[in-house]
Amino acid sequence: MQQLNQSDERGLWRVFCSVVDNFGDIGICWRLSRQLVAEHNIRVELLVDDLHSFKQICPQVRPELASQTIAGVEILFWPEENCPSLNWQQLTPAAVVIEALACTIPDVYKQLMASQQPAPLWLNLEYLSAEAWVEGCHGLSSPQGHGGGNKYFFFPGFSNKTGGLLYEQDLSQRLDAFKADNQAQQRFWQQLGLNTEQFELKISMFAYSHSQIASLLKQWQQLTVDVLCVIPQGELANELARQYPQLLCGAIVQLNQLYLKVIPFLAQPDYDLLLAACDLNFVRGEDSIIRAQWAGRPFIWQIYRQQENAHLLKLAAFLDHYCRQMPIGLADITRQSFLSWNTDSDLTDSWNSFYPVMQQLADYNLLWRAQLLANGDLASNLVHFAKKKFIITPNFSQQ
């Protein structure tokens, strides 16, 4: 095992992120990079190929800069492989290289990795999945040939046989304190230009488009309480704005008991607060589903659609984990609600079943959160994996 001293530059971790769906990939990589710096004292270099999307979740990002440092993370613009604006030869050799979320490290950099002595620890950080095969593949190596060494597969997941999920050390305490502080919540809503005192049901809806969204909105209009639905800017907001153009002008659209409001895309810490401040959260993709679970509120996940309904198998695998300890009736309602939201079903029946059990789900989600926390957090598990395999970076010896 290679022991590194405090002055050795090879303590650097380099994270490659290719932005595919605008926010999920960079959301995960940005949280991970910040946490490695803040909680593990690791030097992190984050290479990103889309700084404009990055800026949506981190307003401090300046897309015109090729290099910048934010929250202790060194951020480099990663252009096309042959673009001369990034000189691969001048990059500091890294101790750990993370190929995140199905991106592909450029061939020229692979050659540099192969020439290093000793070679860096090469980790393929995979997409989140609850499927059973993930547990058997987590931590396995794949020889790369031609002197490329081994690449290790690291899977986030929902059991202690995976790498766990991203969460910061004090996150649960901060969110629970926020949920217990009505004044803090009111200040948060006021920053979004909203006074929420009249609303008995507050909903956030970060979602892809949905062919049956009108059936759900109709149910909310007919409730006996005032309902606020906030929609972050994006695909669904644009879809609704075709019917209600004033939404994109910052106006609140009232439809009987329902009030719709499009809000700017929030920086990650503020999005965490939004999830905690709402009574129900619709989330999509990977980053927001993880954060919804830490918020401890009822949520419905819209998984990214795949051909031949392959996404429904992934959804079913998650629900097998999530619903395992639920009472049978609650589990049946939850499964049906998630399935309806992830297909082209009319949403009337699923909402009428889901709404009465929201408090039960809120109570259950706190127990579910505790189960997930027991698996350890993804950043710490990555650090321990690296220590166990090949590398002791400067901070590892302090843990």
C-alpha positions as CSV (number, residue, x, y, z in Angstrom):
1,M,0.0,0.0,0.0
2,Q,1.4,3.4,-1.0
3,Q,1.7,5.7,2.0
4,L,1.6,9.4,1.1
5,N,3.0,12.2,3.3
6,Q,1.4,15.6,3.9
7,S,3.3,17.3,1.2
8,D,2.7,14.7,-1.6
9,E,0.6,16.3,-4.4
10,R,-0.8,12.9,-5.3
11,G,-3.4,13.4,-2.5
12,L,-5.6,15.0,-5.2
13,W,-8.9,13.4,-6.1
14,R,-10.1,14.2,-9.7
15,V,-13.8,13.9,-10.5
16,F,-15.0,13.8,-14.1
17,C,-18.6,14.8,-14.7
18,S,-20.4,14.9,-18.0
19,V,-23.8,16.7,-17.7
20,V,-26.5,14.6,-19.4
21,D,-29.8,15.6,-18.0
22,N,-29.0,19.1,-16.9
23,F,-29.0,18.8,-13.2
24,G,-28.8,15.2,-11.8
25,D,-25.2,14.4,-12.8
26,I,-23.7,17.6,-11.8
27,G,-25.9,17.7,-8.7
28,I,-24.4,14.4,-7.4
29,C,-20.8,15.4,-8.4
30,W,-21.0,18.8,-6.8
31,R,-22.4,17.5,-3.5
32,L,-19.8,14.8,-3.4
33,S,-16.9,17.1,-4.2
34,R,-17.9,19.6,-1.6
35,Q,-18.3,16.9,1.1
36,L,-14.9,15.4,0.3
37,V,-13.3,18.8,0.9
38,A,-15.3,19.9,3.9
39,E,-15.5,16.6,5.8
40,H,-12.5,14.7,4.7
41,N,-10.0,17.4,4.0
42,I,-9.3,16.1,0.5
43,R,-8.1,18.2,-2.3
44,V,-10.7,17.8,-5.1
45,E,-10.6,18.8,-8.7
46,L,-14.0,18.7,-10.5
47,L,-14.0,18.6,-14.3
48,V,-17.3,19.5,-15.8
49,D,-18.4,19.8,-19.5
50,D,-21.3,22.1,-18.9
51,L,-20.8,25.1,-16.6
52,H,-24.1,26.7,-17.6
53,S,-26.1,23.9,-16.2
54,F,-23.8,23.8,-13.2
55,K,-24.6,27.5,-12.5
56,Q,-28.3,26.7,-12.0
57,I,-27.5,24.7,-8.8
58,C,-24.5,26.8,-7.8
59,P,-25.0,30.5,-8.6
60,Q,-21.3,31.3,-7.8
61,V,-20.2,29.5,-10.9
62,R,-18.9,31.7,-13.7
63,P,-19.3,29.8,-17.0
64,E,-16.8,32.0,-18.8
65,L,-13.9,30.8,-16.6
66,A,-11.9,27.7,-17.5
67,S,-10.7,27.4,-13.9
68,Q,-12.2,28.6,-10.6
69,T,-12.5,27.5,-7.0
70,I,-15.8,27.4,-5.0
71,A,-16.3,26.0,-1.6
72,G,-12.7,24.7,-1.7
73,V,-13.3,22.6,-4.8
74,E,-11.1,23.4,-7.8
75,I,-13.5,23.4,-10.9
76,L,-12.2,23.0,-14.4
77,F,-14.1,23.3,-17.6
78,W,-13.8,20.0,-19.4
79,P,-14.3,20.7,-23.2
80,E,-14.2,18.3,-26.1
81,E,-11.3,15.9,-25.8
82,N,-9.3,17.5,-28.5
83,C,-10.0,21.1,-27.5
84,P,-6.6,22.8,-26.7
85,S,-8.1,24.9,-23.8
86,L,-7.4,22.1,-21.4
87,N,-3.8,20.9,-21.3
88,W,-4.0,17.3,-20.0
89,Q,-0.2,17.0,-19.7
90,Q,-0.1,19.9,-17.2
91,L,-2.6,18.4,-14.8
92,T,-1.3,17.4,-11.4
93,P,-1.2,13.6,-11.1
94,A,-4.2,12.4,-9.1
95,A,-4.3,9.8,-6.3
96,V,-7.9,8.9,-7.0
97,V,-9.8,9.4,-10.3
98,I,-13.6,9.2,-10.3
99,E,-15.4,8.5,-13.6
100,A,-18.9,9.6,-12.5
101,L,-22.3,8.5,-13.7
102,A,-21.5,6.9,-17.0
103,C,-19.2,9.6,-18.3
104,T,-16.1,8.5,-20.2
105,I,-12.6,9.7,-19.3
106,P,-10.8,11.0,-22.5
107,D,-8.3,8.6,-24.0
108,V,-5.5,11.1,-23.6
109,Y,-6.0,11.2,-19.9
110,K,-6.3,7.4,-19.6
111,Q,-2.8,7.2,-21.2
112,L,-1.5,9.6,-18.6
113,M,-3.1,7.5,-15.8
114,A,-1.4,4.4,-17.2
115,S,2.0,6.2,-17.2
116,Q,1.8,7.1,-13.5
117,Q,3.8,5.1,-11.0
118,P,2.0,4.0,-8.9
119,A,-1.2,4.2,-10.9
120,P,-4.1,6.1,-9.5
121,L,-7.1,4.4,-8.0
122,W,-9.7,4.5,-10.7
123,L,-13.3,4.4,-9.5
124,N,-16.4,4.2,-11.7
125,L,-19.2,5.9,-9.6
126,E,-22.3,4.4,-11.0
127,Y,-25.9,5.6,-11.1
128,L,-28.2,4.9,-8.2
129,S,-30.1,1.6,-8.4
130,A,-32.0,-0.6,-6.0
131,E,-31.7,-3.7,-8.2
132,A,-30.4,-6.8,-6.5
133,W,-27.5,-7.3,-8.9
134,V,-25.9,-4.0,-7.7
135,E,-24.9,-5.6,-4.4
136,G,-23.0,-8.3,-6.1
137,C,-21.1,-5.9,-8.4
138,H,-20.4,-3.2,-5.9
139,G,-16.6,-2.9,-5.4
140,L,-15.7,-5.3,-8.2
141,S,-12.7,-4.5,-10.4
142,S,-12.5,-4.5,-14.2
143,P,-9.0,-4.9,-15.7
144,Q,-8.5,-2.3,-18.4
145,G,-5.6,-3.8,-20.3
146,H,-2.7,-2.1,-22.1
147,G,-1.3,-1.0,-18.8
148,G,-4.5,0.7,-17.7
149,G,-4.8,-1.1,-14.4
150,N,-8.1,-1.9,-12.7
151,K,-11.2,0.2,-12.7
152,Y,-13.4,-0.4,-9.6
153,F,-17.2,-0.1,-9.7
154,F,-18.8,1.8,-6.8
155,F,-22.5,1.7,-6.6
156,P,-24.7,4.0,-4.5
157,G,-27.6,2.2,-3.0
158,F,-30.1,1.5,-0.3
159,S,-28.4,-1.3,1.7
160,N,-25.2,-1.9,3.6
161,K,-23.9,-4.0,0.7
162,T,-23.6,-0.9,-1.5
163,G,-21.9,2.5,-1.2
164,G,-24.9,4.2,0.5
165,L,-26.2,7.6,-0.3
166,L,-24.8,11.1,-0.2
167,Y,-25.6,13.1,3.0
168,E,-23.6,15.6,5.0
169,Q,-22.8,14.8,8.7
170,D,-25.2,17.3,10.2
171,L,-27.9,17.3,7.5
172,S,-30.7,15.5,9.4
173,Q,-30.3,17.7,12.4
174,R,-30.3,20.9,10.3
175,L,-33.4,19.9,8.4
176,D,-35.3,18.7,11.5
177,A,-34.5,22.0,13.2
178,F,-35.7,23.9,10.2
179,K,-39.0,21.9,10.1
180,A,-39.6,22.8,13.8
181,D,-38.9,26.5,13.3
182,N,-42.0,28.2,11.7
183,Q,-40.3,31.6,11.6
184,A,-37.3,30.2,9.7
185,Q,-39.7,28.6,7.2
186,Q,-41.6,31.8,6.7
187,R,-38.4,33.7,6.0
188,F,-37.5,31.0,3.5
189,W,-40.8,31.4,1.7
190,Q,-40.6,35.2,1.7
191,Q,-37.3,34.9,-0.1
192,L,-39.2,33.2,-2.9
193,G,-41.8,36.0,-2.9
194,L,-44.5,33.9,-1.1
195,N,-46.6,34.2,2.0
196,T,-47.7,30.7,2.8
197,E,-49.7,31.2,6.0
198,Q,-53.0,30.5,4.2
199,F,-51.9,27.2,2.7
200,E,-52.6,23.9,4.5
201,L,-50.9,21.8,1.9
202,K,-47.7,22.9,0.3
203,I,-46.3,20.8,-2.6
204,S,-43.1,21.0,-4.6
205,M,-43.1,19.5,-8.1
206,F,-39.8,18.9,-9.7
207,A,-40.8,16.7,-12.6
208,Y,-40.5,15.7,-16.2
209,S,-43.6,16.4,-18.3
210,H,-46.6,14.2,-17.6
211,S,-49.4,13.6,-20.1
212,Q,-52.0,13.3,-17.3
213,I,-50.9,16.2,-15.1
214,A,-54.3,17.9,-15.6
215,S,-56.1,15.1,-13.8
216,L,-53.9,15.7,-10.7
217,L,-54.3,19.4,-10.8
218,K,-58.1,19.0,-11.0
219,Q,-58.0,17.0,-7.8
220,W,-56.0,19.7,-6.0
221,Q,-58.5,22.3,-7.2
222,Q,-61.3,20.4,-5.5
223,L,-59.8,20.0,-2.1
224,T,-61.3,21.7,0.9
225,V,-58.0,23.4,1.8
226,D,-55.9,25.9,0.0
227,V,-53.0,24.2,-1.9
228,L,-49.8,25.8,-3.0
229,C,-47.8,24.0,-5.7
230,V,-44.4,25.4,-6.5
231,I,-42.7,24.2,-9.7
232,P,-39.0,24.8,-10.3
233,Q,-38.2,26.2,-13.7
234,G,-37.8,23.4,-16.3
235,E,-39.6,21.0,-18.4
236,L,-42.9,20.8,-16.4
237,A,-43.0,24.5,-15.8
238,N,-42.7,25.1,-19.6
239,E,-45.5,22.6,-20.2
240,L,-47.9,24.3,-17.7
241,A,-46.9,27.8,-19.1
242,R,-48.4,26.9,-22.4
243,Q,-51.7,26.8,-20.8
244,Y,-51.0,29.5,-18.2
245,P,-48.4,31.9,-19.8
246,Q,-48.4,34.2,-16.7
247,L,-46.5,31.5,-14.8
248,L,-43.3,32.3,-16.5
249,C,-43.7,36.0,-15.5
250,G,-43.6,35.1,-11.8
251,A,-47.3,35.4,-11.3
252,I,-49.4,33.1,-9.1
253,V,-52.1,31.3,-11.0
254,Q,-55.2,30.5,-8.9
255,L,-57.4,27.6,-9.9
256,N,-60.1,27.4,-7.2
257,Q,-58.3,26.0,-4.2
258,L,-55.0,25.5,-6.1
259,Y,-52.3,28.1,-6.4
260,L,-49.5,27.5,-8.9
261,K,-46.2,29.3,-8.8
262,V,-43.1,28.8,-10.9
263,I,-39.9,29.5,-8.9
264,P,-36.3,29.9,-10.1
265,F,-34.1,26.8,-10.0
266,L,-32.6,26.8,-6.5
267,A,-29.1,26.4,-5.3
268,Q,-28.7,23.0,-3.6
269,P,-28.8,24.2,0.0
270,D,-32.1,26.1,-0.7
271,Y,-33.6,23.1,-2.5
272,D,-33.0,21.0,0.6
273,L,-34.9,23.6,2.6
274,L,-37.7,23.6,0.0
275,L,-38.2,19.8,0.4
276,A,-38.3,20.2,4.2
277,A,-40.7,23.1,4.0
278,C,-43.3,21.3,1.8
279,D,-45.8,18.7,2.9
280,L,-45.3,16.6,-0.3
281,N,-42.5,16.5,-2.8
282,F,-42.6,15.3,-6.3
283,V,-39.0,14.5,-7.3
284,R,-37.3,13.3,-10.4
285,G,-34.0,11.6,-11.4
286,E,-31.3,10.8,-8.9
287,D,-30.2,13.8,-6.8
288,S,-33.6,15.0,-5.8
289,I,-34.9,11.6,-4.8
290,I,-32.0,11.3,-2.4
291,R,-32.6,14.7,-0.9
292,A,-36.3,14.0,-0.5
293,Q,-35.5,11.0,1.6
294,W,-33.4,13.1,4.0
295,A,-36.2,15.7,4.3
296,G,-38.5,13.0,5.8
297,R,-41.6,14.3,4.0
298,P,-43.9,12.2,1.8
299,F,-42.6,12.1,-1.7
300,I,-43.3,10.5,-5.1
301,W,-40.4,9.7,-7.4
302,Q,-40.5,10.1,-11.2
303,I,-37.8,7.9,-12.5
304,Y,-36.1,8.7,-15.8
305,R,-38.0,6.9,-18.6
306,Q,-36.2,4.2,-20.6
307,Q,-37.1,2.2,-23.7
308,E,-39.3,-0.8,-23.3
309,N,-40.3,0.4,-19.8
310,A,-37.0,-0.7,-18.3
311,H,-37.3,2.1,-15.8
312,L,-40.3,0.4,-14.3
313,L,-38.1,-2.5,-13.2
314,K,-35.8,-0.1,-11.5
315,L,-38.8,1.6,-9.8
316,A,-40.1,-1.8,-8.6
317,A,-36.7,-2.6,-7.1
318,F,-36.7,0.7,-5.2
319,L,-40.2,0.1,-4.0
320,D,-39.3,-3.3,-2.8
321,H,-36.7,-1.7,-0.5
322,Y,-38.8,1.3,0.5
323,C,-42.1,-0.5,1.2
324,R,-40.6,-3.5,2.9
325,Q,-41.4,-2.4,6.5
326,M,-44.7,-0.6,5.6
327,P,-48.1,-1.9,6.7
328,I,-49.6,-3.8,3.7
329,G,-52.3,-1.3,3.0
330,L,-49.9,1.6,3.0
331,A,-47.5,-0.2,0.8
332,D,-50.2,-1.0,-1.7
333,I,-51.2,2.6,-1.9
334,T,-47.6,3.8,-2.2
335,R,-46.8,1.3,-5.0
336,Q,-49.8,2.3,-7.0
337,S,-49.2,6.0,-6.6
338,F,-45.6,5.7,-7.8
339,L,-46.6,3.5,-10.7
340,S,-49.3,5.9,-11.8
341,W,-47.0,8.8,-11.7
342,N,-44.4,6.9,-13.8
343,T,-46.9,5.8,-16.5
344,D,-49.5,7.6,-18.5
345,S,-52.3,6.7,-16.1
346,D,-55.0,9.1,-15.0
347,L,-54.0,10.3,-11.6
348,T,-57.4,10.7,-10.0
349,D,-57.7,7.4,-8.2
350,S,-54.1,7.3,-7.1
351,W,-54.3,10.8,-5.5
352,N,-57.6,10.0,-3.8
353,S,-55.9,7.0,-2.2
354,F,-52.6,8.7,-1.5
355,Y,-53.8,12.0,0.1
356,P,-55.4,10.4,3.2
357,V,-52.3,8.4,4.2
358,M,-49.8,11.3,3.9
359,Q,-49.3,11.6,7.6
360,Q,-48.6,7.8,7.9
361,L,-46.0,8.2,5.2
362,A,-44.4,11.2,6.9
363,D,-44.1,9.1,10.1
364,Y,-42.8,6.1,8.2
365,N,-40.2,8.2,6.3
366,L,-38.4,9.1,9.5
367,L,-37.9,5.4,10.2
368,W,-36.9,4.8,6.6
369,R,-34.4,7.7,6.8
370,A,-32.8,6.1,9.9
371,Q,-32.4,2.8,8.0
372,L,-30.6,4.6,5.2
373,L,-28.3,6.5,7.6
374,A,-27.2,3.3,9.2
375,N,-25.6,2.3,5.9
376,G,-23.1,5.2,6.1
377,D,-22.7,8.1,3.7
378,L,-21.4,7.7,0.2
379,A,-18.5,10.1,0.6
380,S,-17.2,8.4,3.7
381,N,-17.7,5.0,2.1
382,L,-15.7,6.1,-0.9
383,V,-12.9,7.3,1.4
384,H,-12.8,4.1,3.3
385,F,-12.8,2.1,0.1
386,A,-9.8,4.0,-1.3
387,K,-7.9,3.6,2.0
388,K,-8.6,-0.2,1.9
389,K,-7.5,-0.6,-1.7
390,F,-4.4,1.2,-2.6
391,I,-4.1,4.8,-1.4
392,I,-3.7,6.6,1.9
393,T,-4.1,10.3,1.1
394,P,-3.0,12.8,3.8
395,N,-6.3,13.0,5.6
396,F,-6.9,9.3,5.7
397,S,-4.3,8.8,8.4
398,Q,-6.2,11.2,10.6
399,Q,-9.5,9.2,10.5
